[in-house]
Amino acid sequence: MHLGVQKGQTILDSVVKGKPDIGPVVVLELGCHAGDGTLSIFKALKDRPGSKIISTETNKEWLKAAKRIIAHAGHGSHVQWIPLLLPEKIDFSDFLKKVKDDYQLKSFDSMVFDHEEKLFLPYLKTILEQKMLRVGGTVQIDNVKRKASALAKYLDFVKPGRNGFSTRVIQVDEPYPDAVAISQFLEIAEL
Ligand SMILES: C[S@@+](CC[C@H](N)C(=O)[O-])C[C@H]1O[C@@H](n2cnc3c(N)ncnc32)[C@H](O)[C@@H]1O
């Protein structure tokens, strides 16, 4: 899947915006498909050796394809790429706890959601409950126009003044008219 230049750029911008001032960065990508968006995340982390990208995918074949592409494109990078299968029926809360322990993570600096729209909000809430999004961190979601009705509750949740987020919706024209939303987590709010 080719996301197009504009969506690639918004991913890069979103990850850059979520970077801490110095040091390694931790990014969570949900729904990596064959790794097109992952390549933009790599670009955003070029100056941050020791960073980690956790990329998840439900489909084994797509994850295999992503591994082939990233092995080639990420060769020689000082960023650690961690591709993980995330089965559809899994308890995401348990998955998150395991990832946190296995890779000794404190929190994510940036997240890219491009998996299943109906899961964007429940997964974000689980991440916030586990305090896994650093204050200052970002989350980009795709398909804001195309899947507007499925994403209405998510967009309401990240509206300024609700749950500690500042959100910008960015229109894109290619590969088809759509929009993405980039939210920055500014303060911890009660859920
Ligand atoms: C629109 S594609 C993602 C495109 C990708 N971000 C890229 O850069 O090319 C959506 C992907 O999410 C995967 N997916 C669907 N449900 C998922 C879930 N619950 N967790 C992780 N991945 C999921 C699909 O298998 C599919 O590959």
Ligand as a Chemical Component Dictionary entry (heavy atoms), coordinates in Angstrom:
data_LIG
# 
_chem_comp.id                   LIG 
_chem_comp.type                 NON-POLYMER 
_chem_comp.pdbx_formal_charge   0 
_chem_comp.three_letter_code    LIG 
# 
loop_
_chem_comp_atom.comp_id 
_chem_comp_atom.atom_id 
_chem_comp_atom.alt_atom_id 
_chem_comp_atom.type_symbol 
_chem_comp_atom.charge 
_chem_comp_atom.model_Cartn_x 
_chem_comp_atom.model_Cartn_y 
_chem_comp_atom.model_Cartn_z 
_chem_comp_atom.pdbx_ordinal 
LIG C1  C1  C 0  -4.896 0.985  5.745  1  
LIG S1  S1  S 1  -3.866 -0.312 6.113  2  
LIG C2  C2  C 0  -2.477 0.464  6.837  3  
LIG C3  C3  C 0  -1.542 1.095  5.863  4  
LIG C4  C4  C 0  -0.168 1.303  6.475  5  
LIG N1  N1  N 0  -0.208 2.180  7.620  6  
LIG C5  C5  C 0  0.848  1.783  5.468  7  
LIG O1  O1  O 0  1.683  2.616  5.852  8  
LIG O2  O2  O -1 0.836  1.322  4.329  9  
LIG C6  C6  C 0  -4.603 -1.020 7.526  10 
LIG C7  C7  C 0  -3.814 -2.193 8.084  11 
LIG O3  O3  O 0  -4.233 -2.442 9.413  12 
LIG C8  C8  C 0  -4.222 -3.842 9.642  13 
LIG N2  N2  N 0  -5.088 -4.085 10.799 14 
LIG C9  C9  C 0  -6.446 -4.227 10.831 15 
LIG N3  N3  N 0  -6.864 -4.384 12.108 16 
LIG C10 C10 C 0  -5.766 -4.302 12.891 17 
LIG C11 C11 C 0  -5.540 -4.383 14.299 18 
LIG N4  N4  N 0  -6.544 -4.575 15.153 19 
LIG N5  N5  N 0  -4.282 -4.255 14.757 20 
LIG C12 C12 C 0  -3.240 -4.075 13.905 21 
LIG N6  N6  N 0  -3.391 -4.006 12.559 22 
LIG C13 C13 C 0  -4.628 -4.127 12.062 23 
LIG C14 C14 C 0  -4.702 -4.417 8.318  24 
LIG O4  O4  O 0  -4.310 -5.761 8.180  25 
LIG C15 C15 C 0  -4.044 -3.475 7.314  26 
LIG O5  O5  O 0  -2.808 -3.979 6.873  27 
# 
loop_
_chem_comp_bond.comp_id 
_chem_comp_bond.atom_id_1 
_chem_comp_bond.atom_id_2 
_chem_comp_bond.value_order 
_chem_comp_bond.pdbx_ordinal 
LIG C1  S1  SING 1  
LIG S1  C2  SING 2  
LIG S1  C6  SING 3  
LIG C2  C3  SING 4  
LIG C3  C4  SING 5  
LIG C4  N1  SING 6  
LIG C4  C5  SING 7  
LIG C5  O1  DOUB 8  
LIG C5  O2  SING 9  
LIG C6  C7  SING 10 
LIG C7  O3  SING 11 
LIG C7  C15 SING 12 
LIG O3  C8  SING 13 
LIG C8  N2  SING 14 
LIG C8  C14 SING 15 
LIG N2  C9  SING 16 
LIG N2  C13 SING 17 
LIG C9  N3  DOUB 18 
LIG N3  C10 SING 19 
LIG C10 C11 SING 20 
LIG C10 C13 DOUB 21 
LIG C11 N4  SING 22 
LIG C11 N5  DOUB 23 
LIG N5  C12 SING 24 
LIG C12 N6  DOUB 25 
LIG N6  C13 SING 26 
LIG C14 O4  SING 27 
LIG C14 C15 SING 28 
LIG C15 O5  SING 29 
# 
